Amino acid sequence: MRDAAINLRALPEQRDLIDHAASLLGKNRSDFMLEAACDRAQAVLLDQVLFSLDADKFKQFTALLDAPVAPNPGLERLMAVKAPWSADAA
């Protein structure tokens, strides 16, 4: 059960745009806006690149970054597949 209210004001044109998009997806305005806002919020949170490490953890982290790449046969097979739109794929 939803019990936290979120209120905002919009221009009539913005409301109409949101309503039109929501109706195309078979959703009401609230559900559409909540889903869109949550998707964007999650993207912002996942996009964060700043993290803190103590000196020991930082050494471990940089050692992993500097280590030679281990062979990955699955990735090598994937990279060898020609894209279907590539001229030499046929």
Secondary structure, DSSP 8 states (H G I E B T S, - for coil): -----------HHHHHHHHHHHHHTT--HHHHHHHHHHHHHHHHHHT-------HHHHHHHHHHHHS-----HHHHHHHHS--TTSTT--
